[in-house]
Structures are given as structure tokens and as C-alpha cells.
């Protein structure tokens, strides 16, 4: 707003003001206020029919990617968005962009059907301006060369990339879109298990005038006649645990058969005995209950749980690697279960920091429509917090039916995670 003041005005008896242009001194004050905003897109949900949301959050780096999408643009990203004003090559700028992996996991090859692994991701515009986004395959930004120009021999990386593009193993739909403030959209990312092996492809994702980054789509196709034991994580880090407890704390660690045939697995307990020998022959630092001391079968596409009991006796970090022998009709596989647990003294120190899955897992999908699941819980993870002895702690979860026309039946599968009189579902 601009204000002008006339200092030459004189007061007359009539109360009027006289004005002489030659004597007027105009003083002008201008104050301009403006707020800038850049487009912001956030991942709100991730979903697949066979894999839980909490596992997908790990596979697709849900928390770290959201943190990056919502952070201010750095110098390299600003330079990328203003590429026409910089002398730096586009190839060099792209190499400086952050990269995040979207891992579709492991899928057995099905020679009769090429059904892809389909992951639904919900994007939402959480900024104050319209946001345009786009996914670009590597060959969609190539510059067409003149016929007489020799592009030269491709590098091994370029040759592998070209092979992935020709085989069309990865897809994403839609590849671009525009979201108004608070508007959201479902996209689907696909991985086709066409051939046995590990596959990956770098895909460029950009929010126009916002965050540019690289998404590494990755997946592994398994042999059609093998079982395959998959641990939920490469390394399980247990929550900090007080020392000198009267009884150990039991942690269920999920294992799943991603193969197409049944297998049996058995855990080698020799590292447990070695750990006890190094810690005053105390054999309950890490301990396996009776149900894990035998050969355990897992059917295709089913999960089981390895129950690990942890009871630290010193304020320090304990680590162990347990070999798992997996046998199916084709032979033997070896998998290593890595576990880390930390003991602390509850009277002398605070609880050490611990990264919980609750920080990044989407909490509610009751608003999902379109490509999302037709049924969902209001919560994916239930945390009972600290519970006093012999005092029940209750949580209520809502099961939503998103279909406008169809009803469905449901039942909870009874697993080792459900103990009557300890955990009751009704």
C-alpha cells in the first residue's frame, strides 16, 4: 500500500486547503508483503494385496522419501529447476539428485500367467498451490541424434537399462497428473516377473518447480519350482530393554514363503551357545522357545514367526547371527537371521533412542477409493503402550467396507501371535 502526504497544505479561515504544485513536497511510503510457496506432494498411503503396509513402507522408503519431499529445495535442485539459466550440464545435475529405492520384493515366476505385483500409492498435494508431477522413463528424455552421429558403444549400465526398457518389466500409471491443494490421487506401480533374476530401473520423478529425484524400481523374480524364505528385514533391531528383568521379553519376527512350493526351515542354535559362553554362561540373553526348536513348514505365500526372547544383563548392545537352513524338493538354501538388542539401566539412564515403524506407517485409509483396497482397517499397527500388571488395555479398530454394493465375510487367522487371556480379539 502506498501513502502520499502533502506538506505544503495550509489551513485557511474557511477550513479549506490550498494547493500549490510548485511548493508541494510529496513523501511516499511503500510496503510490500509476499509469501512464496513451492509445490508440495506427500505419500499418504501404500498398499498391496499380499504385503502389509508396514513392510511396504520399508521396501519403498516411505518415511525417508516423505521427509525429502517436504524439505526445502537445495542448491542442486534449484539449479535443476532453472536448468536453462545454468552452465552446468544436465547429466551432471541429475547425478547429484537424491535417489530412493522402490523395492517390489520377490515374486515366483508364473509361466502360465504374467500377473504383476501391483502396488498402489496415494499422492496428496499438501501445499498451497497446484502441484504437477511426472514420472519419466530413462528413454523418454533422450535427445534424438542426427543420422550421421555415432552414439558410441553403451556402457554396461546403459546396456542393462536398455534391456529392462525393452522387456517392459516396470510400469507406473498414470505417469503424470495435476493435484489441487488437499487433492489426492492413486497411482499404481507394477513389476512383471517375466524372467528369473534381479532387475532394477532408475526412473525420474519430478514435482514441477518442486522436488526432483530418482526412484530406483527394483524387484527379483524367483525360480517357479523353489520355495523362498524371506525375512521381513535384513537385520532386526529390538527396542531397548531394561536389564535384569525377572523374565525375558518375547519378540515375534516374521518370515514368509515367497516361493511357489512348500519348504521346511530349521534354526542352528550354535551361535546362541557361543554368545552365552561370552556372557557369564547366561543362556537367556537371546533364547528360542520350544516351538522354534524343530523343523517348521511354511506353505507358499504364507507367513510364520520366529519367537526370539531377549533378556539383557548389562547396559550394552548384543548382536547375533543365526543360520537358517531351508529345505524344499529342489535342495537346500541358507539364510542368516541378524538380531541386535540393547540393554539399559532404567534407574541410571534414559531409554535409548529407537526408530519405530509407527513413525512412517500410514495410520488410516478410511478415505481410500478407486485403485485402493476395497476393505481396510482404521489402523495397521496397534500399540498398547506401557501396560500395568493385571490391568487390561483395550484398543478399538474399525474395519471399513469401501464397496457401495458388495458385502464380505471376515475372520482372524489364529497364529502364534494370538494368546488367549493375553491377547483377545473380539
C-alpha positions in Angstrom: 0.0 0.0 0.0 1.3 3.5 -0.9 0.6 6.7 1.1 1.4 10.2 -0.1 1.5 13.3 2.2 1.2 16.9 1.1 3.5 19.0 3.3 2.7 22.3 1.6 -1.0 22.4 2.5 -2.0 25.5 4.5 -5.0 26.0 6.8 -7.3 28.9 5.9 -10.0 30.5 7.9 -12.6 28.8 5.8 -11.1 25.5 6.8 -10.2 24.7 3.2 -6.7 23.6 2.0 -4.8 25.5 -0.7 -2.6 23.6 -3.1 0.4 24.9 -5.0 2.1 22.3 -7.2 5.5 24.2 -7.0 5.6 24.1 -3.3 4.3 20.6 -2.7 6.7 18.1 -1.2 5.3 14.6 -1.6 6.6 11.9 0.7 5.7 8.4 -0.4 5.9 5.2 1.7 5.6 1.8 0.1 5.4 -1.6 1.9 5.1 -4.8 0.0 4.4 -8.1 1.7 4.5 -11.5 -0.2 4.7 -15.2 0.8 6.3 -17.7 -1.6 5.4 -21.4 -1.7 6.6 -24.2 -3.8 4.6 -27.3 -4.8 4.5 -30.0 -2.1 3.4 -33.6 -2.6 3.3 -36.2 0.1 2.9 -40.0 0.0 -0.2 -40.7 2.1 -0.7 -44.5 1.6 0.9 -47.6 0.1 -1.0 -50.9 -0.4 -0.6 -54.4 -1.9 -2.8 -57.4 -1.6 -0.1 -59.7 -0.2 2.3 -57.4 1.7 1.3 -55.4 4.8 1.6 -51.6 4.7 4.3 -51.6 7.4 6.5 -53.9 5.3 5.9 -51.9 2.1 6.9 -48.7 4.0 10.3 -50.3 4.5 10.5 -51.6 0.9 9.5 -48.2 -0.6 11.4 -46.0 1.9 8.1 -44.3 2.8 9.3 -42.3 5.7 12.6 -41.1 4.3 11.0 -40.2 0.9 8.3 -38.2 2.6 10.9 -36.3 4.6 12.8 -35.4 1.5 9.6 -34.4 -0.5 8.6 -32.0 2.3 12.1 -30.5 2.8 13.2 -27.1 1.2 14.9 -27.3 -2.2 18.7 -27.4 -2.0 21.1 -25.7 -4.4 21.3 -28.7 -6.9 17.5 -28.9 -7.0 17.1 -25.2 -7.6 19.8 -25.4 -10.3 17.8 -28.3 -11.9 14.6 -26.4 -11.9 16.4 -23.5 -13.6 18.5 -25.5 -16.0 18.1 -23.0 -18.8 20.0 -20.4 -16.7 23.0 -22.6 -15.7 26.1 -23.6 -17.5 26.3 -27.0 -15.6 25.4 -30.0 -17.8 22.0 -31.6 -17.2 23.7 -35.0 -16.8 25.9 -33.7 -14.0 22.9 -32.1 -12.3 20.9 -35.3 -12.5 23.7 -37.3 -10.9 23.5 -35.0 -7.8 19.8 -35.7 -7.2 18.7 -37.8 -4.2 17.9 -41.5 -5.0 15.4 -43.7 -3.3 14.6 -47.4 -3.9 11.1 -48.7 -4.5 11.6 -52.4 -4.0 8.8 -54.7 -5.1 10.3 -57.6 -3.3 10.5 -61.2 -4.5 7.9 -62.9 -6.8 7.9 -66.5 -8.1 7.8 -66.8 -11.9 4.4 -68.0 -13.2 4.8 -69.4 -16.7 1.0 -69.6 -17.2 0.2 -66.0 -16.1 2.2 -62.8 -16.1 0.3 -61.2 -13.3 2.4 -58.3 -12.0 3.0 -57.2 -8.4 0.8 -54.2 -8.2 1.5 -51.5 -5.5 -1.0 -48.7 -5.0 0.5 -45.4 -3.8 -1.6 -42.4 -2.8 -0.2 -39.0 -3.5 -1.6 -35.8 -1.9 -1.0 -32.1 -2.5 -0.2 -30.8 1.0 1.0 -27.3 -0.3 -0.9 -24.1 -1.0 -0.5 -24.1 -4.8 -1.4 -26.6 -7.6 1.2 -29.4 -8.0 2.1 -31.1 -11.2 4.0 -34.4 -11.0 5.5 -36.7 -13.7 7.4 -40.0 -13.9 9.9 -40.2 -16.7 11.4 -43.5 -18.0 15.1 -43.1 -19.0 14.4 -43.3 -22.7 11.7 -40.5 -22.5 14.3 -37.8 -22.1 16.7 -38.8 -24.7 17.9 -36.3 -27.4 17.5 -37.6 -30.9 20.8 -37.7 -32.7 21.4 -36.9 -36.3 21.7 -40.0 -38.5 25.4 -39.3 -39.2 26.3 -39.0 -35.5 27.7 -42.1 -33.8 26.4 -42.5 -30.2 29.2 -44.9 -29.4 29.1 -48.2 -27.5 26.8 -48.2 -24.5 28.3 -48.7 -21.1 27.3 -51.9 -19.2 24.9 -49.8 -17.1 23.3 -48.3 -20.2 23.1 -51.8 -21.8 21.3 -53.2 -18.7 19.0 -50.2 -18.6 18.1 -50.7 -22.3 17.4 -54.3 -21.7 15.0 -53.5 -18.8 13.2 -51.0 -21.1 12.8 -53.5 -23.9 11.4 -56.2 -21.7 9.0 -53.7 -20.1 9.3 -55.2 -16.6 8.4 -52.0 -14.7 5.4 -49.7 -15.3 3.8 -46.7 -13.5 0.3 -45.3 -14.2 -0.6 -42.5 -14.6 2.8 -41.1 -15.5 1.7 -37.5 -14.8 -1.0 -35.5 -13.2 -2.1 -32.3 -11.5 -3.3 -32.0 -7.9 -5.1 -29.0 -6.4 -4.4 -28.2 -2.8 -5.6 -31.0 -0.5 -6.5 -33.2 -3.5 -5.1 -36.7 -3.7 -4.7 -39.4 -6.4 -3.9 -43.1 -6.5 -1.1 -44.3 -8.8 -0.1 -47.9 -9.5 3.5 -49.1 -9.8 3.9 -52.5 -11.5 6.6 -55.2 -11.7 6.2 -58.1 -14.1 8.0 -61.4 -13.1 8.8 -62.3 -16.7 12.3 -63.9 -16.2 14.2 -65.3 -13.2 16.8 -62.8 -11.8 17.2 -59.4 -10.2 16.0 -56.3 -12.0 16.1 -52.6 -11.5 15.5 -49.4 -13.4 16.1 -45.8 -12.5 13.0 -43.6 -13.1 13.0 -39.9 -12.8 10.2 -38.3 -10.7 9.6 -34.6 -10.5 7.2 -32.2 -9.0 7.1 -29.2 -11.4 9.0 -26.3 -9.7 9.4 -28.6 -6.7 11.4 -31.7 -5.8 13.2 -33.6 -8.5 14.6 -37.0 -7.5 15.5 -40.5 -8.8 13.4 -43.6 -7.9 15.2 -46.9 -8.3 12.5 -49.5 -9.2 13.8 -52.9 -8.1 12.5 -56.5 -7.9 13.5 -60.1 -8.0 11.8 -63.0 -9.9 12.2 -66.4 -8.3 12.5 -69.8 -9.9 9.0 -71.3 -10.4 9.9 -74.6 -8.7 11.5 -73.3 -5.5 10.4 -72.2 -2.0 12.0 -69.0 -0.8 12.2 -67.9 2.8 12.1 -64.1 3.1 12.9 -62.2 6.3 11.0 -59.0 6.9 14.2 -57.2 7.4 17.9 -57.8 6.7 18.6 -57.0 10.4 16.1 -56.9 13.3 16.8 -54.2 15.8 14.9 -54.9 19.0 13.6 -52.0 21.2 15.8 -51.0 24.1 15.2 -53.4 27.0 15.8 -52.9 30.8 18.5 -55.1 32.3 17.9 -57.7 35.0 14.3 -58.4 34.2 12.5 -61.2 36.0 11.5 -62.8 32.7 12.7 -62.3 29.1 10.6 -60.3 26.6 9.4 -62.2 23.6 9.6 -60.6 20.1 7.9 -62.2 17.1 10.0 -61.9 13.9 8.1 -62.5 10.7 9.3 -64.9 8.0 7.4 -65.6 4.8 7.5 -68.1 1.9 7.5 -66.1 -1.3 8.2 -69.2 -3.4 5.7 -71.4 -5.2 6.2 -74.6 -3.2 6.3 -75.6 0.5 9.6 -75.8 2.4 10.8 -76.6 5.9 13.3 -74.5 7.9 15.4 -75.1 11.0 17.5 -72.7 13.0 21.1 -73.5 14.0 21.4 -72.6 17.7 25.2 -72.9 18.0 25.7 -69.0 17.9 23.3 -68.8 21.0 25.6 -71.1 23.0 28.7 -69.1 21.9 27.0 -65.9 23.0 26.2 -67.4 26.4 29.8 -68.6 26.9 31.0 -65.0 26.4 28.5 -63.6 28.9 28.9 -65.4 32.2 27.2 -68.6 30.7 23.9 -66.8 30.9 21.8 -68.6 28.2 18.8 -66.3 28.1 20.3 -63.2 26.6 18.8 -64.4 23.3 16.7 -67.5 23.6 14.4 -69.5 21.3 11.3 -71.1 22.9 10.3 -74.7 22.3 8.2 -74.1 19.2 11.3 -72.8 17.3 13.5 -75.8 18.2 12.2 -78.0 15.4 11.7 -78.1 11.7 8.9 -75.8 10.7 7.0 -76.0 7.4 5.7 -72.9 5.6 3.2 -73.1 2.7 3.5 -70.8 -0.4 2.5 -67.2 0.2 2.2 -67.9 4.0 4.0 -66.4 7.0 5.3 -67.8 10.3 7.0 -66.2 13.2 10.3 -66.9 14.9 9.9 -66.0 18.6 13.1 -64.5 20.0 13.3 -64.0 23.8 15.7 -61.2 24.9 16.9 -60.6 28.5 20.0 -58.4 28.7 22.1 -58.5 31.9 24.4 -55.5 31.1 23.8 -52.0 29.7 25.3 -52.7 26.2 24.4 -53.8 22.7 24.2 -57.5 21.9 24.4 -58.9 18.3 23.9 -62.4 16.9 23.6 -64.1 13.5 21.6 -67.3 13.4 21.9 -69.6 10.3 18.6 -70.8 9.0 18.6 -74.0 6.8 15.7 -74.1 4.3 14.9 -77.3 2.5 12.5 -78.0 -0.3 12.1 -80.7 -3.0 14.9 -79.0 -5.1 17.5 -78.7 -2.4 18.8 -76.6 0.4 19.1 -72.8 0.9 20.9 -70.9 3.6 19.6 -67.7 5.2 21.1 -65.6 8.0 18.9 -64.1 10.7 20.6 -61.0 12.2 19.4 -59.6 15.5 20.6 -56.7 17.6 19.3 -55.8 21.1 20.4 -53.1 23.6 20.1 -53.3 27.3 19.9 -50.2 29.5 19.8 -49.5 33.2 16.3 -48.0 33.9 17.4 -46.2 37.2 20.6 -44.6 35.8 19.8 -43.7 32.2 17.0 -42.7 29.9 15.6 -45.1 27.3 18.0 -45.1 24.3 16.5 -43.7 21.1 14.8 -46.2 18.9 13.3 -45.9 15.4 9.8 -47.3 15.5 7.8 -48.4 12.4 4.9 -46.2 13.7 6.8 -43.1 12.7 6.3 -43.8 9.0 3.4 -46.2 8.6 0.2 -44.6 7.3 -2.3 -44.6 10.1 -5.7 -44.6 8.4 -7.1 -45.5 5.0 -10.8 -45.0 5.6 -10.8 -42.4 2.8 -9.3 -44.6 0.1 -11.3 -45.0 -3.2 -10.6 -46.0 -6.8 -7.5 -48.1 -7.0 -7.2 -48.6 -3.3 -8.3 -51.7 -1.3 -12.0 -52.4 -1.1 -11.6 -53.1 2.6 -9.3 -51.7 5.2 -8.7 -51.2 8.9 -8.6 -47.9 10.6 -5.2 -48.8 11.9 -2.5 -51.1 10.5 -0.4 -51.2 13.7 -1.8 -51.3 17.3 0.5 -50.1 20.1 -0.8 -50.9 23.6 2.0 -48.8 25.2 3.1 -49.5 28.8 0.6 -51.8 30.5 0.3 -52.2 34.2 0.3 -55.8 35.6 -3.2 -57.5 35.6 -4.8 -54.3 34.2 -6.4 -54.9 30.8 -5.6 -52.4 28.0 -8.1 -52.1 25.2 -7.9 -50.7 21.6 -10.7 -50.4 19.1 -10.1 -50.9 15.4 -12.7 -50.2 12.7 -13.0 -52.4 9.6 -14.2 -50.5 6.6 -16.0 -51.9 3.5 -15.4 -49.4 0.7 -17.7 -51.1 -1.8 -21.0 -49.5 -2.3 -22.7 -52.7 -3.5 -20.9 -55.8 -2.1 -20.7 -57.2 1.4 -18.0 -59.5 2.6 -17.2 -62.0 5.4 -14.1 -61.8 7.6 -12.2 -63.9 10.1 -8.9 -63.6 12.0 -6.4 -66.3 11.4 -5.3 -68.0 14.5 -1.5 -67.8 14.7 1.1 -67.9 17.4 0.7 -64.2 17.9 -2.7 -64.6 19.4 -2.7 -65.9 23.0 -6.0 -66.3 24.8 -6.2 -64.4 28.1 -3.2 -62.3 27.0 -4.3 -61.0 23.6 -8.0 -61.3 22.8 -9.7 -60.3 19.6 -13.5 -60.0 19.5 
